[in-house]
Structure formats: structure tokens, C-alpha cells
């Protein structure tokens, strides 16, 4: 019983991480119907950006987590946003009216490029890099369940940021412009919405969330490698599809489901953690085949 | 309409200067070839003029890339004044060739010779060759724009059968010659410190000439001709490929590389059925090759094989193909309900499941990360395929038998592809690719046809995988990861979707370039990712586009305006 509860808690923490990434996928897909394959790499780059920020700090600041940690978040987020904006401007925008395969293949190219750029240019990126210990240490103990404080922070950040995002999109003027562009870009343009700006902003939001996720990933698992982007990107994409691509609420709930599947399958299914991937992909295939609109998507949205 | 405005806009600035600029560029190119290029001897010896492409011994006292520069200069002069169709495109292509050769050699000399002094003036010696060449190239490119880029004309000329055969024969022989030259320029691997530069500048020359030929409409005409006589073309092409071991490239190293390229080319052709013809994006395709390889490895009688049965290679290959085909049908079955990029994700998920399962040795057939080593070489008629071969007086290097086997494999897949493409099934696939709903309305059973595409594609990949297993002697899940799928997809796209020579050219480029550019080994994948982005941006239809109009990646306008011209419009409109 206590194992089950512990794994449920782990699943929720992993789900929060995946949710932060999945929001980026779902927003971009909602607006320009592009599977932004490179979004997982934005998350990875952000993690390295946070690490680089820490490395560049003067020694006395490194010792005070209260200063170092926020700076790492800023560093990671800035790197993620810069990469995402450049990517949107130079890789995706020229292809906005191209047939659908073209941007998808471009996204693959961007993904390979980013991963390789980090591998080649970041010092020692070929091996696992330890993440600095500036995060709160110790565990939150609730009866038989132990959750690291980083995990708690991750859940709080993830839920908080997604509520914030949801509110922004539903209430603000720009949020309305985003929804309008997602529904009908041409009409939105006639109503005075600048689609370029909306799309860039969407990429920026996704990148900010991925930036937070990247730094928190390092804090939670205490080391990072260049493969993390692809793996977690696929998980996040699965979550977005599961929840219904384009839906914020769906992405978050989908992410929690994926997190739970990952930990529970790792614990209870034959083969253990070596096969947790496989179960997630099986879920992905089943969802796409039997309910391609996802749990919360409208059926007509699938125009593939 | 606006397309025409943009070209005429460019024309108004440079039009009167077009021909004179081209003439100046050509003359300057010739001058550049005769100027010295290096101010001093480099540490690794003289800058190598020599490359393998030599008809005469140092005509006009120039060799190697300078000889190429000289040729390009003469071509530009001819193109400037001879009455040829779409002069602008021809001149532009030749100019690019000139610029690329000059730039690459200049950059290499600068970096190896320690600064700009190496290509300008130092220690009382002047060497402005590369700068003159670069200027000539840029002038010529500008001249091309000045003359104006009319759409490539369609040659109506239909030769009689013997002449057509002769043209095809000569063209394919030229291709063979170019391939041999391309493989051997700069030597093998790292033996020559300048191998990368020599190879790249040869590529610049070949690209420039090819671009000029395609600009004048010859390439298009040739592809129409070869499709009309496709049986003859395939036979001649296969014969040319079989002659490769008798050229300079006939050593063990290049036979091995060429055999590997062939395996991937055959796989790429299979993928081309799925992606190019049926328009179904498959991101996990290399898994079928992996399945074929695993099956063949387990039936090979290797010590690590798990079935304990040893089957002769042809039988094992057939089983491998059948098993891979069955998996193809299974993976393809979601296409009944899933379309477009969602399908891409499903195939990606299947591919990842395969990799994961093989890595963890599911069912005990892949040996996980230990792989299956020690697979014996293919042995037919008492001859092991990894030995050298003696034909009368000619001694052929080891690996040549594999090479021949693989050439036959590629020829067979090409024949399958070509026949399918022009059959009822192929037309159904193309209809599905263009508009699935319309195809269904026309009475095509889209579900069946799509699964069939997956099945056939996977069968070909399984066959290639079986050869791969025996050729390399080891099968590990590492060879069948996501990146391999992306590389194959890139080969298909780079060459041109739905086009047969395209897939072979794409696979060759993607697998030869890394062999040639050992200097850049660390940057290989990065360049690859960048290349994917750039191709999609600037030439989504690929190097050798399929003649048919395609809705998936690049549609040629009704008036025959290629898509890259259409794309330029918004840029101009904003300015």
C-alpha cells in the first residue's frame, strides 16, 4: 500500500514536469497546427542555460541559494525564449503557408540541430552533468509517502503557472486574440489581430514554461543530459494529445495521467522501468486510433 | 502575376548589364584559374592541385580545381553568347559553382596557411586566385539574375529509339564516371590532409555543371526520356553500377562504403513508396529494416543466434522480408483512422517501441545491448561474399561480391518501385496523397491501399535489413534508432519525394559526405539538422523532383513556375 501511495506521489511530480512542457506543445498546435518537435529540445536547452548561469556566477553568490536559484530560472528562461523566438522567426515563419509536411520536417531538423549544438559546444555535454545543489533539500513526509521538496516545488509551479496561463488566455485582451487566431486566423486578422505577434507570443509562453521545467528537472533529478529533451518531449506530446491538442486543461490532466502511467507501469507491469516508455507509447497509439480528439478536445478540431 | 513583377523588378536594375557581366565573370574566372592561389608552401606540402578528374596532363599548366575553374570560366563565356534557352539560370548555376570552388579553396588555404596573407600577398609573393575566382563567381551570379530567370523550358524533341538509347547510355556512363570521380577525389579517408577541400570543390564543380544542364532543360528532358524507356534505363544503370569496381573506386574501402550506401538506398526507395507515393509520413521506418536484420541474424547460424536453425541466405532473406512486411501491415493499420502528422507520431511511437524492445531483449531474440555478433558472410555457390574475386586476369577487391549483390538489390527495388508507380496501385496512392477524400469518392479503397503501401515499403526494408545483417556481421538495436529513420527520410526528401533517382542520390549524398568530411565529423549531425531546415525552406521539392505535381510538399504552378520563385513574392512585397 505504501509503495502504491509513494508511486502515486512520484507520478504526480513527474506529471507536473510533463505538464509544463506539454503546455508549449498544445498552445503552438492550437494556433498554427504545427507539431513543434523541437519543443522538447527547448526544454533541454533551458536546462543547460540554467546550469551555465550557475557556472558563470561569482563564487560567493553560488553559496546563497536564495540568489542563485532565481538567477538560474531567469537564465534558463531567457535561453529558452531566445531559442524559441529565433526558431519561430527563421525556421517556421517562412513555411507558414507551406504544405503540412514541410514544417514538420523542419521541426525535426531544428530538433537535431539544437541537440547537436549543445553536444558540440557545451563543455562536457557528452556525459551526464551534475546540477548544482541550490534547491531546497530534504523531503516532505506525509505518513508513508516521502516527496522531495523539489518535487513539491515542481507541483506548485506547474499547477500555479497553468492556472495563470489559463486565466491569461481566458481574460486578457491578448488571450482573446490568441483564441481568435486559433479559431480562424484570417478572420482574426480582419478584426485587427496581428497573427505574427500572437504566434511569437505563443512560442514565448511555451518557452517560458519549458524554461521553468528545464531548471526544475535538473533540481529534481540532480543531473541532466542531452537526451532529456527528446524523451520528455515525446511524453509531453503524448500528454497533449491525450488531453486533446489545443486545450490547456486537457494538457495538464493528460500530463498527470502520463506521469501516473509511467510510475505505476514501472512498478507493477512486467519488465519494470525498462518498459515504462513502451506503455506510454501504447497509450499514445490507442488514444490516437480510438479517440484522436483526446479527452477534452472537440471532435471537429482534428483536421489532419 | 506578382511573380513576374519581381523578376522584372530585378531585371530593371541589372538587365542591361546581364550579358557583359557574365562575360566579365567568365574572363575573370579564366584569369583566376591561371593566377597563383597560395603565397607559400603549407606545412603539409603544396596545396594540392591534383584531383582524379584528369583527361590530359596539365593542360595550360593547370590541374585539379584550377582546371575546374578554367572550365567553368569557359562555360560561362559560351553561355553568355551562345543562343541557349533560359540563359539566366545556366549562368547563375555556373556562377555558383565558380563561387563555391573559390570560396572553399580560399577558406581552406586561409585556415591552413594561417591568415589572409595566404591568399593575398605575403613575403613578396602575390596570390589573388581565390579572391578573383570568388569575385568572378559573384559577378556571374548577379549576371544570371540580370539576364532574368525564365522558367525552365520543356524540350519537345523526341528522338528515335536508337538515338534515345545512345543518349541514355552516354548520360549514364557520364554519371558512372562522375560517381567514381566523386568517390575517389581526395583519396581515401584521412590519408590526404586536403581531402575535404578537394572533395567539396569537386562537388561545387559538379553541382554547377549539373545546375547549368538542368537550367537549360536537359535534365528534365533526360528524365522524361528515361521514364519512357525505363526498362532500358534500369538495365543500363545497373550495368554502369556493376562497372564501378573496374574504375579507380574499385578498392575494398570504397566497395564497402558503396555497399552500405546501396543498402540504405534500397531502404530509402522503400520509404519513398510510403512517403513519396502514398504521402504517409513514417518516422519509424528503420524499425522494419531492424526487424529484417534481426530475423536474418537469428536464422544465420551465428553463435549468438537464438533459433538454432541455419537457413541459406535466400530463404532467410525471404523470411525476413515477410516478417517485416507483416509488421508493416500492423503498423500501417492505424492509417485507417489516423491521418497526417498524427500518423507520423503513431509511426514514431512504433519505432520507439521497437528500439526499446530490442534494447531490452524482448522475447530473447535481439540479445539486447550485447547485439548478435559473428553473423557469417553470405555464401552462395561455394563462394563466401567477403572474399576477393578473380575474373580471368582482373583481380577485384574484397567486398565486391557484396557490392554486386547490393546493386542487384537496388535494381530490384527500383524496378518494383517503378512498376508500382505507373500501375493502378501507384495511381491510387498518388490520388490518396493528393486528396484522400476525393480518392475515396472516386472508388479507391483508401484503407487497403494505404496498408498496402506500408506493407510493401516494410518488405523492401526487411530485405535490405537481411543483407545488412550479413554484410556487417553484427546486428545491434543501435543501428535502428530514431535518428536513422530521420536520416532515411532526409535522403528521400533531399533527393525528391516520389522520384527514383532522387532516393538513390539522396542516400548517396547523406552517406558519402560523412565519409569524405572526416574533418567535420563532430559537426556532421548539426550540419544535417541545418540542411533539413534549409531544404524545406529553399527547395522542398528535392534535388531531382518527381515530374508529377505534388500537393504534399511543393506544388508547381500551372504555368510551370517552380515553388521557390513563388516563395520569393512575400519578401519582395514587404520591402
Interface residues (C-beta under 8 A of the other chain):
Chain A: X35 X91 X94 X95 X98 X99 X100 X101 X102 X103 X104 X105 X106 X108 X109 X110 X111 X112 X113 X114 X115 X116 X117 X120 X230 X234 X237 X241 X271 X274 X275 X277 X278 X281 X282 X284 X285 X288 X289 X290 X292 X302 X304
Chain B: X281 X283 X334 X337 X338 X339 X340 X341 X342 X343 X344 X345 X346 X348 X349 X350 X352 X353 X356 X357 X360 X482 X483 X486 X489 X490 X493 X522 X523 X525 X526 X528 X529 X530 X531 X532 X533 X536 X537 X540 X551 X552 X553 X554 X555 X567
